[in-house]
């Protein structure tokens, strides 16, 4: 959808008591937003409709557009789901042809599509994916994202899917063959793993603080290592409830802290194995933080201290 054609246009009339609320697309900063226009100026004008989208699909989607939200977010949340079934009904050959016409209109010919190892790849005038060796035709840019082809002003063009598909293009493939690869490309959305009880408790671990007792002036040594763990403030209805949860998962919290200490650069410089350390104190503070104090030689504390 060319967003430069939609700016300032009325896209939907929402019935209100004794009037209409007209939704229009406006420029707001660097983005386009769907905005209510209540002055009535656009009520009698024909509504703007994209020529390449079925009118019924557009009408259903735009009726659910949220005001004061960005246009691309509305398209993503309301238009694309409506179009999915419609696109599935289009034969593959016809969908490739539609996409080809769209990309040609957007200027996909003789512009950099990909740049790697000093070379540039592009579609020539015969619509064949070609190699520009050592980038003789196109300057090789370090900031390649700023010079590569994209469908400007098009909210329905998924740039991330295109870039993933481009990695599958091979020299000698036709534009239509590349489009077929593009249409079959999907982004993999990793389902986030459910957090463990320990991960919910350990909000942050501050860098180790290496301390020397008065009289120890040797900067290459330490007497104590203090590590502070940030705990959640709002997951529990009382400090006592948090204390009970921390006691249940004290060993797991210690393991997270020990892993953080082992990775610390300064600790590595001391060259001391972790099994040479002991936890001399663990303090759960009223400010929802927890302190581990390490000394040489290790045993895990049995009880928590308030």
Secondary structure, DSSP 4 states (H G I P E B T S, - for coil): -BHHHHTT-EEEEEEETTEEEEEEEEEETTEEEEEEETTSTTTTSPPP--TTS-HHHHHHHHTTPPTTEEHHHHIIIIIHHHHHHHHHHS-HHHHHHHHHHHHHHTT-BTSEEEEETTEEEEE-TTSBEEEEGGGSSS---SSGGGTS---TTBTT--HHHHHHHHTT--TT-BHHHHHHHHHH-----PPPPPPPHHHHH--EEPPPEEE--TT---TT--SEEEEEEE--SSSSSSHHHHHHHHHHTHHHHHHHHHHHHHH-HHHHHHT--GGGEEEEEEEE-TTSEEEEEEEES----SS-B-
